[in-house]
Amino acid sequence: MLRPLHDRIIVLPDKEEPTKGGILLPESAREKPLSGKVMAVGPGKRLDNGSLAPMEVKPDDRVLYAKYSGTEIKLRGEEYMILRQDDILGIVD
């Protein structure tokens, strides 16, 4: 598995579903999901005084993230997002 550094988070985006009418849209017409499951988190952001700011998310949290944030990567046939903690908008309960 990939181990994130600093305040980065590895997220497995939610899979896209058919429309309410059961139609699967072509890839170019679909919007990217903005939520997913946290797979791994880094140790935290290093502050100016040298200490680490604790991470607010943990593995297995479901999160919402900003639309144009992060970096998409493909690892072992699965697509993941690498985000900074600041890109996370909220944790879904």
LUMFIKOL-400561 format. One record per residue: x, z, y of N, C-alpha, C, O, CB in turn; residue in three letters. Coordinates in steps of 0.1 Angstrom, whole numbers, padded with zeros to 4 digits, always signed. Atoms other than C-alpha are relative to their C-alpha. Glycine has a CB too. Layout:
# LUMFIKOL-400561
XZYXZYXZYXZYXZYALA...
END
This chain:
# LUMFIKOL-400561
+0008+0000-0012+0000+0000+0000+0009+0000+0012+0021+0003+0012-0010+0012+0000MET-0007+0001-0013+0010-0004+0036-0001+0014+0007-0012+0020+0007-0006-0011+0009LEU+0000-0013-0007+0020+0028+0055+0002-0002+0015+0012-0007+0019+0012+0009-0006ARG+0000+0002-0014+0012+0027+0092+0010+0010+0007+0012+0021+0002-0013+0001+0006PRO-0009-0009-0008+0036+0041+0118-0007+0004+0013-0016-0001+0017+0013-0008+0004LEU+0005-0006-0013+0030+0062+0149-0015+0002+0000-0020+0009-0009+0004-0009+0012HIS+0015-0003-0001-0007+0062+0160-0008-0012-0005-0019-0015+0000-0004+0003+0015ASP+0007+0012+0005-0016+0031+0140-0009+0004-0012-0006+0014-0019+0009-0011-0004ARG+0010-0003+0010-0045+0030+0115-0002-0013-0008-0004-0024-0002-0013+0005+0006ILE+0004+0011+0008-0052+0006+0086-0014+0001-0004-0019+0011-0009+0009-0001-0013ILE+0015+0000+0003-0089-0004+0083-0003-0011-0008+0001-0023-0006-0007+0000+0014VAL+0006+0011+0008-0107-0024+0057-0013-0003+0006-0022+0005+0005-0001+0005-0016LEU+0012+0003-0006-0133-0042+0076-0012-0002-0010-0010-0006-0021+0001-0014+0008PRO+0012+0001+0008-0169-0042+0063-0002-0015-0003+0002-0024+0005-0012+0005+0007ASP+0003+0014+0004-0179-0073+0044-0012-0005+0007-0022+0003+0010-0002-0001-0016LYS+0011+0006-0008-0203-0097+0062-0011-0002-0010-0009-0005-0022+0004-0013+0007GLU+0012+0002+0009-0238-0099+0048-0008-0012+0005-0007-0017+0016-0009+0013+0000GLU+0009+0011-0004-0264-0127+0048-0009+0005+0012-0011+0017+0014-0008-0005-0012PRO+0009-0003-0010-0288-0129+0077-0013+0006-0006-0014+0006-0018-0004-0012+0009THR+0012-0006+0005-0322-0112+0074-0008-0010-0008-0015-0006-0018-0009+0005+0011LYS+0007+0010+0007-0336-0145+0062+0007-0004-0013+0003-0013-0020-0002-0012+0008GLY-0007+0003+0012-0310-0146+0034+0010-0012+0002+0015-0017-0008-0009-0003-0011GLY-0009+0012-0002-0289-0174+0050+0014+0005+0002+0017+0014+0010-0005-0008+0013ILE-0014-0002-0002-0251-0173+0047+0005-0009+0011+0004-0021+0009+0008-0001-0013LEU-0005+0009-0010-0236-0186+0079+0014-0005-0003+0022+0002-0010+0001+0008+0014LEU-0014+0004+0003-0204-0207+0078+0010+0009+0008+0006+0015+0018+0001-0015+0005PRO-0010-0009-0006-0172-0189+0087+0002-0001+0015+0003+0009+0022+0014-0003-0007GLU-0002+0002-0014-0169-0205+0121-0012+0006+0009-0010+0009+0021+0001-0014+0003SER+0011-0005-0007-0204-0192+0131-0002+0015-0001-0010+0020+0006-0013-0007-0004ALA+0002-0015+0002-0200-0156+0120+0008+0008+0010+0018+0003+0015+0005+0003-0014ARG-0008-0010-0008-0190-0127+0141+0007+0009-0009+0003+0012-0020-0010+0008+0010GLU-0008-0009+0008-0163-0105+0128-0006+0014+0000-0012+0018+0010+0015+0001+0006LYS+0005-0013+0000-0174-0071+0117+0008+0009+0009+0020+0008+0011+0000+0006-0014PRO-0006-0009-0009-0166-0043+0141+0000+0014-0006+0002+0024+0002-0007+0000+0013LEU+0000-0013+0006-0167-0015+0116+0008-0001-0013+0009-0012-0019-0014+0006-0002SER-0007+0000+0013-0148-0005+0085+0004+0014-0005+0001+0024+0002+0012-0009+0001GLY-0005-0012+0006-0132+0021+0063+0014+0002+0002+0022-0007+0000-0004+0000-0015LYS-0014-0003-0002-0100+0038+0072+0007+0002-0013+0003+0010-0022+0002+0013+0009VAL-0007-0001+0013-0075+0033+0044+0013+0009+0001+0016+0016-0008+0005-0014-0004MET-0012-0009-0002-0044+0050+0059+0002+0002+0015-0002-0006+0023+0013-0007-0006ALA-0003-0003-0015-0033+0066+0092+0015+0004+0001+0021+0009-0008-0009+0012+0005VAL-0013-0004-0003+0001+0071+0108+0001+0015+0003-0009+0022+0003+0006-0008+0011GLY-0002-0014-0003+0016+0105+0116-0005+0005+0014-0008+0017+0016+0014+0004-0001PRO+0005-0003-0014+0005+0104+0153+0009-0006+0010+0020-0010+0007-0001+0015+0001GLY-0007+0005-0011+0016+0094+0187+0011+0010+0005+0007+0022+0006-0009-0004+0011LYS-0010-0009-0006+0049+0108+0200-0002+0002+0015-0002-0008+0022+0014-0006-0003ARG+0003-0003-0014+0043+0125+0233+0014+0001+0007+0024+0002+0001-0007+0013+0001LEU-0012+0000-0008+0068+0127+0262+0009+0013-0003+0021+0012-0002-0004+0000+0015ASP-0008-0013+0003+0078+0163+0252+0006+0000-0014+0012+0010-0018-0009+0012+0002ASN-0006+0001+0013+0087+0151+0217-0009+0004-0011-0006+0002-0023+0012+0008-0001GLY+0010-0005+0011+0057+0166+0198-0009-0012-0004-0010-0022+0003-0008+0012+0005SER+0010+0011+0005+0032+0145+0178-0014+0004+0004-0018+0016+0001+0002-0002-0015LEU+0015-0002-0003-0004+0142+0190-0007-0002-0014-0005-0013-0020-0005-0009+0011ALA+0007+0002+0013-0026+0147+0159-0009-0011+0000-0015-0015+0010-0007+0013-0004PRO+0010+0011+0001-0047+0118+0146-0014+0006-0001-0016+0016-0007+0004-0008-0013MET+0014-0005+0000-0084+0122+0151-0008-0006-0012-0019-0001-0015-0007-0004+0012GLU+0007+0005+0011-0093+0100+0121+0008+0002-0012+0020+0005-0012-0002-0016+0002VAL-0007-0003+0013-0084+0104+0084-0005-0011-0010-0015-0017-0008-0003+0014-0005LYS+0004+0010+0010-0085+0081+0053-0014+0003-0005-0019+0015-0006+0010+0001-0011PRO+0014+0000+0005-0121+0074+0041-0010+0001+0011-0022+0001+0008-0002+0010-0010ASP+0009+0000-0011-0136+0078+0076-0005-0015+0002+0002-0024-0001+0006+0005+0013ASP+0006+0013-0004-0160+0049+0086+0001+0000+0015-0004+0009+0022-0015-0002-0005ARG-0002+0000-0014-0151+0038+0121-0006-0013+0006-0007-0023-0001+0015+0001+0003VAL+0003+0012-0008-0162+0014+0148+0012-0003+0009+0018+0007+0014-0013+0002+0009LEU-0012+0003-0008-0135-0005+0167-0003-0011+0010-0013-0019+0008+0012-0004-0009TYR+0002+0010-0011-0132-0027+0198+0001-0015-0006+0008-0017-0015+0010+0002+0011ALA+0001+0013+0005-0140-0064+0193+0013-0008-0001+0016-0014-0011-0010-0008+0008LYS-0012+0008+0000-0107-0080+0203+0013+0009-0001+0023+0006+0005+0001-0007+0014TYR-0011-0009+0002-0084-0052+0192+0007-0002-0013+0001-0008-0022-0004+0015+0002SER-0007-0001+0012-0058-0048+0165+0006-0014-0005+0005-0024+0002-0010+0004-0011GLY-0006+0012+0007-0040-0073+0142-0005-0001-0014-0006+0008-0021+0015+0002+0000THR+0005+0003+0013-0055-0089+0112+0012-0003-0009+0021-0011-0006-0010-0012+0000GLU-0010+0003+0010-0033-0090+0081-0006-0002-0014-0017+0003-0016+0011+0011-0001ILE+0005+0003+0014-0038-0102+0045+0011+0006-0009+0023+0002-0009-0002-0015-0003LYS-0009-0007+0010-0022-0080+0017-0007+0000-0013-0018+0005-0015+0003+0014+0005LEU+0005+0000+0014-0027-0087-0020-0015-0006+0000-0023-0001-0008+0000+0013-0006ARG+0013+0007+0000-0057-0110-0012-0011+0007+0007-0022+0002+0008-0004-0002-0014GLY+0010-0008-0007-0075-0084+0009+0003-0001+0015+0015+0000+0018-0001+0014-0005GLU-0003+0000-0014-0079-0086+0047-0002+0014+0006-0011+0021+0003-0010-0010+0007GLU+0000-0013-0007-0071-0055+0068+0002-0002+0015+0006-0012+0019+0011+0009-0006TYR-0002-0001-0014-0070-0046+0104+0010+0012+0003+0009+0022-0003-0013+0002+0009MET-0009-0011-0004-0041-0026+0119-0003+0002+0015-0002-0006+0024+0016-0004-0001ILE+0005-0004-0013-0054-0007+0150+0008+0012+0005+0014+0019-0003-0015+0003-0001LEU-0005-0013-0006-0040+0019+0174-0012+0009+0000-0024+0005+0001+0006-0003+0014ARG+0010-0010-0001-0060+0051+0175-0009-0003+0012-0021+0000+0012+0005+0014+0000GLN+0008+0003-0012-0071+0041+0211-0010-0011-0002-0020-0011+0006+0010-0003+0011ASP+0010+0011+0002-0089+0010+0197-0012+0005-0007-0022-0002-0008+0007-0011-0008ASP+0011-0005+0008-0112+0032+0176-0010+0005+0011-0007+0014+0019+0004+0011-0010ILE+0010-0004-0009-0145+0036+0195-0008+0013-0005-0013+0021+0003-0010-0011+0002LEU+0007-0012+0005-0161+0062+0172+0001+0001-0015+0004-0009-0022-0014+0000+0004GLY+0000-0002+0015-0164+0077+0137-0015+0000-0004-0023+0007+0003+0007+0013-0004ILE+0014+0001+0005-0197+0069+0118-0002+0011-0010+0005+0012-0020-0003-0014-0006VAL+0003-0011+0010-0212+0100+0101-0009-0005-0011-0013+0002-0020-0007+0011+0007ASP
END
